[in-house]
Amino acid sequence: MLGVGEPATGEANMRSVSEEPVPLHEEFIYCCGAATHVLKCGPWKDLSKDESKNLPRLLFMIIPGNPGLAGYYRTFIQALYCGLNQQYPVWVVSHAGHCKPPSGMEMIEDTDIKELEDVFGLNGQVEHKLNFLKKNVSKDIKLVLIAHSIGCYITLEMMKRASELQVLRSVLLFPTIERMAQSPQGKLMTPLLCKLRYVLYMPVYLLSFLPEGVKASLVRFALRGMKTCDESSITTSVNLFSVDCIANILYMASQEMMKVVERDSTTIKQNLKKLIFYYGTGDSWCPQHYYDEIKMDFPDGDIRLCEKGLRHAFVLDASKEMAAMITDWLRDDLTKL
């Protein structure tokens, strides 16, 4: 293994995705006054100290989709960390209020100071990620932002609002960055999310009283159609039996339907050389003609179409495969560091 912070020096130093256990640190913190779950792969637990000689050159940070629970990405960040030869930290930060806080921790920090208005909304989630970086990551560390679904919209907004961020690359997986309500899934979900979401709270409240084992069995039943399902996805999904979590998840989703309308082509154009887009072929949230159109508008962009049949929610059954692809895509960038 190379030394901490030492850059990659060619293909021979890039390890294939490994099965070996890797260091994984888990934290529940308040960010912008909201409960936030952070998973950190690698020995680096604190990247905020500018004077430290052991800081890595690069942080891989995952911006999740919705539901934005960090646990869904546990296998993904472990596989990515191994694929990167364990040289760089790989972190995933949950969306504000999407995690179920541990006993003794409230969803909202008990303080008279309100850091951010509407932290659980879409705009609040953008500011939440920027605030996390400001408080927890040295400005001297370069970033690779790996975003999934609505996380891609959040990432583009982060790059737009904070141009000072040292973003080496942004990888946008199954990007919901335009016309969400007009997508096949959006047409189905918009009425439910915008008008009827409160109806879902009562059954979730009643189900929350079930034993944890029964909840896990219900999740397994719901995912029974998959040939292989990541075990961490099952344990993470049990958190969805919390009314507070579901309320914040559905509230954010309702805003997505209303606010994610036009693609931000200006920000894309300004950052085109830093962006990698990865669209699905059967994705009902960002259908293939969205890919065709952005490919036509940005012929020089790195805009890819999935040839492996991966689902939009790839974390359920294809985390290792996705991590291996991303490692390959970024190989040249890392050897130049």
Secondary structure, 3 states (H helix, E strand, C coil): CCCCCCCCCCHHHCCCCCCCCCCEEEEEEEECCEEEEEEEECCCCCECCCCCCCCCCEEEEEECCCCCCHHHHHHHHHHHHHHCCCCCCEEEECCCCCCCCCCCCCCECCCCCCCCCCCCCHHHHHHHHHHHHHHHECCCCEEEEEEECHHHHHHHHHHHHCCCCCEEEEEEECCCCCCCCCCHHHHHHHHHHHHCHHHHHHHHHHHCCCCHHHHHHHHHHHCCCCCCCCHHHHHHHHHHHCHHHHHHHHHHHHHHHHHCCCCCHHHHHHCHHHEEEEECCCCCCCCHHHHHHHHHHCCCCEEEECCCCCCCCHHHCCHHHHHHHHHHHCHHHHHCC
